[in-house]
Amino acid sequence: MNRLNEASWIKINPPVFFWAAGLCLSIVLYAVLWPVQAAGVFAAVQSWVVSSAGWFYVLAVALFLIFVVVLALSSYGHIKLGPDHSEPEYSYGSWFAMLFSAGMGIGLMFYSVAEPVMHYSAPPHAAPESVQAARDAMRITFFHWGVHAWAIYAVVALSLAYFSFRQGLPLTVRSALYPLIGERIYGPIGHAVDVFAVLGTLFGVATSLGLGVIQVNSGLNYLFDVPTGVGVQVLLIAGITALATTSVVLGLDGGIRRISELNLVLALVLLGFVLLAGPTVYLLQTLVQNTGHYLSKLVDATFQLNAYEPKGWMGGWTLFYWGWWIAWSPFVGMFIARISRGRTIREFVIGVLMVPTGFTFMWMTFFGNSALHLVFDQGMVELAQAVSADTSVALFKFFEHFPLSSLASLLATILVITFFVTSSDSGSLVVDMLTSGAGEGDSPVWQRIFWSVTEGAIAAALLLAGGLVALQTATIASALPFTVVMLLMCWGLLRALRLEIVRKVSLKEAMLAPRIAHNPVPWQKRLARIIKHPNHEEVLTFIEHTVTQAMQQVAAEFEKRELQARVNNDDQDRTWLEVAHGDEIDFFYSVHLRPYEPPSFVMRDVTPRRNEALRYYRAEVYLKEGGQDYDVMGWTIDQLIADIIDQYEKHMHFLDAVRLGKSER
């Protein structure tokens, strides 16, 4: 891949970096210099997308949900997002916290009270302010924030994690198209895909930042009489972006993970407060009923376009949400991929679809139904009127009817700010990875700062150019080209997974040529080798000498037959043989030094301090798809050569199966 410079102070992929930065700068300048004209253009664009491409958004999102569910339930579900021997890097607690914070935090704060109340006051189908309107309000809210959103994220995250961690490609969106266009992902097509991903991420995150800062401004006005207006909001964006930039500099583990965990704690405190201070039994009842109502109407709602009774409602709500989630998907998808290495596809889909969705349903029920209870059952219509007048104050007007209202409003404002920070720093990290060209997270600090500041600038420019309408338009429009990319990602991932299953089946069914044993190892020596627990130096010496010699002999034989083969033992703990096959999949055979804890019968009567001293090691075989879980320590050169040839024969059987599959198509 072409890089501008490999020096430590700059790591960029020039076509992606400069095209993305240039387009963003142009849009920001246009919105700032000609705000009235920009507002008109944004409104016209939104109207065109809703009227002409709404069906495409609805159909695509339905396909995304079906795709990830089928993958999880199929035989593909057991495949790991990484080598077969890989283990998850983060605990379930940290993983769920980062999923929740990165996915939709600010939106939950902004819409948890506002959306149910607005659907209750102006429903798309039922009579306004009726019991049916209340039921539909929660069902629609669940629909917009439910499994469809997380299925969109899962499509991108699955593709990125699979191709990066299992196939060794860069952690960038272009890698998901490798099964379709091969090495051309490093050319203009790949650059264009990553540019679309950068633009979608920047405008999707900017939408969240714009909504967040509007709500922070309303909270500060409510608590401290800070004036509301675009000028104050731009200053708030600058201040909070500075906090986000600090978190970006600290990196994923130092900043983002800790703030994500803080977010989850604050959110749980606020959620528990609303549950206990509100109508607790009623909220638990409605949670169960809302979930059932949502599930019972899921198919109908998924394909609903109001084609027979056109309504402007779709563009302002469902299509805005689908565009928002799709625009966010490069950012959230890459972030989820980055933190999900080592999990199986089934574990990943269940975790990503169910856990954040379950928390979101609790959040929306406890806040939304509490608000509806106040309006519908207690007659506090002023809350509905306040929400209709200004959605950003909905949460704070809602807390007026609770004890400790000022403290709850302050906590909510802090939570919006921390969600702002995690959205901005996570988005900046992802955009930097996309524009650096290799999907690496160790790029220079100034690049991460640049994109963090750029996100804040876009949010400020869109607020100046039309507020919420401009934010919605930018989201829906920027998501349109990336929806096409996501459909191609599904196709590419399915092709790659089918190829992997063909490989597993072919390796299992391969009939190997029979081996004739000469000078077999006496069984006493075999038993001694099994019982012995070699130390680090013994295994390392075995790999450096015996294994390397066996691989060199095999490589020399390949070279005689005009096949390019090389042995690499630069890494102290492993040696590997690689045989090139041109446009087809190369053969890879490696032996790794791997540590193990001593078994219980060795550990008897031994203090824990000696655990490290008693640790033993194995020389394990690894193929391209990961560890094979068998030890070759103590094998002779002839035995190692026989194993390499066995694995190569299976690899050739796999390539024959792939060729046969292509010819049949």
Disulfide bonds with the S-S distance in Angstrom:
none
